[in-house]
Amino acid sequence: MFRRPNGEVVNVDQIAELIVSTICKDLTKEYTITVGTDSQNFDKTKIVEAITLHTVGRGGIFFYRVEYLPRISNLRQKIQEETNRSILITNDLVNKIELLFIERDIDIKDLNLQFQVHCDIGNVGKTKELIKEIVGWVTSYGYSCAIKPNSYTASGVANKFSK
């Protein structure tokens, strides 16, 4: 289960409905739906998945989920786990959102709507060696892939709750 910033618990179906309801209030605006994951190692690995809806020029809303896994010490495995979770959530969310727009007789292709996966990797540090692999993986699913400093859902929202 995900949470809103106020602590309210929501599931992915409810998140999809909230996103579609928000978009339907003004179909002319530009929207970006992003999913990103970050993790921190403690005695276990704390992993945080985040979903954002950004109304371009107007701010946005976000949701997050915290889970604890056995400690993942290998950097490549940790980044792969984060990316895999983001892709799975994005796939689920896209399917649910598309169905909700179909129910409302709205063609999603007519909207100014983009889906992005935000990865906690960048050109600075050890993760730079993973950029080609991870970006290729995400784009093979048909999603845009953002890396640091542009991956605000992973390196900002999820990171905030992973500390």
N, C-alpha and C positions, 0 to 999 in steps of 0.2 A: 504494500500500500504506500502511496505517495502522501505527502503533506503539502498543504499550502503554507505560505509564510506565517499565517496566524495559528498554525498547528492543526487545522481541520484535516482530517484524513479523507483522501479521495482515491478512487481506483482509476485505471486507465480509461475505462468507459466514461466516467464522469469528467475526466480531463478532456477527452475528445469532445464531449458535449459542451463543456465550458468554452473550449477553443472555437468550435463551430458557432456557438451562440454569439460570441464576441465578434467574430468575422462577419456574421450575418447582420450585425448592427450597421455596418458600413462596408458594402462589398467593393467599394471603389478604392479603399486604402491598400497600401502595400503591407504584407505580413510575412514574417519569417518565423517558422517553427523550428526550434533547435533542440537537440538532445546531446547531452554531454555527461561524461562520467569522470570522477577523480577519486583517487584513493590515497590513503596515508597508512604507513606501517606503524603500528604500536605492538602490543603483544600479539594482536591479530591485525589483519588488514581491514581497515574501515573503508568501505566503498560507498560513494554517494553518486546516485544517478539524478540528473536534473532535466527538466523539460521547461522550455520557455516559449511563450508566444510574444513576439516583438511586433507591435504596431509601429512601423517605421515612422519616426518623427514624433511619436506619441507615447513611448514607454512600453511597458509590457507586464506580463504576469509570469510567475514561475511556480513549479512544483518540484519537490525533491523526495528521495527515498534513501534511507541509510541502512546498510547491511554490514555484517561482520563476517569475514571469511578467515580460514586458516591463513597465516602469514604468507604472503607472496613476496619473496626476496628478490627474485629475478626480474630486472626492469622490463625486459621484453615481454615476459609472461604477464606482468602487471598491466602494461599498456595494451596488450592483446585482450586481456580480460575486460578492461575498461571499454575498449573499442567494440568488442563483441556485444557487451551489454547495451551500449548506445545504439548499435545497429538493430538489435532485436527489438528494443523499445520503439525505435523509429518505424520499423516495419509494421509493428502492431498498431501504432498510432496512425500511420498513414492509411492503413486498411479501414480502421474505425472512422476516421475523418471522412474518407471518400464515401463510405456508406451513408453517413449522416448527411452529406451534401446531396447525394442521390435521393435520399428520402425527402429532401427539401426542394427537389427538382432544380438543383444548381449544378452546373458543370464546373468541376474544380479547375479545368483548363482555362476557364474564363476569368479566373481570379488571379490577382497579383500575389501569389502565394508560393513561397519557396521552403523546402525542407532542407535542413543542414544537420550534419553530425559534427560536433565540436570535440576535437581531440586534444588531450593535455600533452602535446608534444610541440617542439619548436626548434628553431635554428640555433638556439643557444643551449648548451648542456648536452648530456648524454643521449637525449631522445632524438637529436638531429639525425642520427644514423637510422632511425625508424621511419622517417617522414615518407620516403618513397613507398615503402611497404604498406604503411597504415593508410595513407591517402589513396593509394591504388585499391586497397581493400574496400574502403568506404565508397569511392566513386564507382566501383564495379556494381554496387547496388543502385546506382543512379542518383545518389545524393551528393550535394556539395559537401566538401570537407573543409572545415576551418581549423587552423593550427594557431598556436600562440604567435602574435599577441591578439589575434582576432577570435579565438575560441572562448568567448566570454562565458558560455554555459558550463564548460568543463573547468576552465582556469579561473573563473570568477564565482559563479553560483555554486557549483558542486564543491569547489575548493573551500568556500566559506564554511560549508557544513562538514567537511572532512577533517578539519583541524581538531 
